[in-house]
Amino acid sequence: MASQVNSGFDLLESILFEMNSIGKFPKSVLTDKEGLPLASAASDGSNADRESAVVASIQKTAIQVSKQLGFTELDEISFSYHDGQQLVIIPFNVKDKVLILTATVTDRNQPYRKITNNAIAEIIKVWDYYWK
């Protein structure tokens, strides 16, 4: 079982590296809603643990804000910066678990949603196979 779980996490990481390569994203992280990093891919050696915790906190706050304002389920959170970068946070469900995919996009005009949606579809397949 342990080797299966390790290869499942390895596959998740490889999905992130492929997504980064296609989208030219410098980094991405897959975390659960509590902030536990499940996989990461970064060209800059950034700290996945810290980023996962921050992203989970942002997502929890965004859900509270959405509820207070009467919005429906949250689809995406993004931050655009003056240097053109964008941090994209996409929560999604796999079975009974909420996962969060985060990607750093280097140009806010760069299309990313199709690339991240494809990665999410692959993550769901891997999750369904390894964590039944």
N, C-alpha and C positions, 0 to 999 in steps of 0.2 A: 504494500500500500504506500509506503513512504516514497518509493521510487516513482510511483504513479503521480503522487502529489507534486514531487519535485519536477517531473516532466511537464505537469500541467502549468506550474508557475513559470517554467522555462518557456513554454509556448506563449503564455501571456506576455512575457517580456519580449519575445521575438515578434509578436504582433505589434507591440509598441515601437520597436526599432524599425519595422517595415513601414508603419504609419509615418514615423518621423522622416524616414528617407523619402517617401513619396511626397509628403507635404513640406519637406524642408523645415521641419520643426526641430529646434535645438533640444527640446526636452518634452517628456510626457510622463505622467504618473497615473497608475490605476490604484485606487484606494477603496476601502469600504467606507460606509457612512460614519464610522467611529474614528476614522483617520489612520487605520492600519494600512500601510503600503503593501499592495499585493504584487506589483510589478512596476518597474520604472526603466526609462531609457533616456539617457542624457549624454550629450556630447561635451558638456561643460563640467561634469563631475559634481553636479549639484546634489544636495542632501534630500533624498526622497522622503525620509522620515519627517523632516521639518515641513516640507511642502505638503505632504499628505495630511498632517495635522492642521495646517492652516486652511487647506482646501475644505476639509470636513467642517471646520468652524464656519467658514464662509457659507457653505451650503446650508448648514443648520440655521444660520442667521437669515439667509435668503428665504428659506421655507417659512420662518416666522413672519417675516415681512410680507410675503405673499398671502399668508393666511389673514394677517391684519388688514390687508388691502382688498381681500376678497377675490384674489386671483385663483385660477385653477392650478393644477400640478405644474411644477417648475420644469422647464425644458432645457434651459441653458443659462449660465451666468458668464458674463465676459467683462473684462477690464481692458480698456484701451489706454495706452500710455503715449506721452508726447513724442517719444522716439519712434512711434509706429508699431511697436510690439503690442500684442494682445494676448491676454491670458484667458483661455476658454475652459470652462468647467461644465461638464455634461453629466448629470446624474441619470442613471438608467437602472431598470430592474432586471434581475436574473433570478428566476424562480421567486423565492421569498426574500431575496437579499437586494439591497440598494448598493450599487457600485457607482464610483465617480471616476470619469476619465477627464484628465486635465492635460491640455497641450499648450505650449507656448508657440504662438504664431509670430513670426518676425515682421510681417507686413500686414497691417490691419485690412488692406485691400485684397489680400491673398485669400482665395476661396479655400475653406477648410472643412465645411460640414459634410460633404460627400466622403471625404477621406476619413473623418472621424466616425461617421455612420458605418462605413465599411469595417473599420476596426472594431466597433462595438458589436457588429454582427458576428465577427470572428471570435471575439471574447465570449460572447454568449454560447457559441458552439463549443468552445473549449470548456467553459464552465459546466455546460450540460453533460459533457462527456466525463469529466474528471470528478465533478462534485454532484453526483446524482442525488 
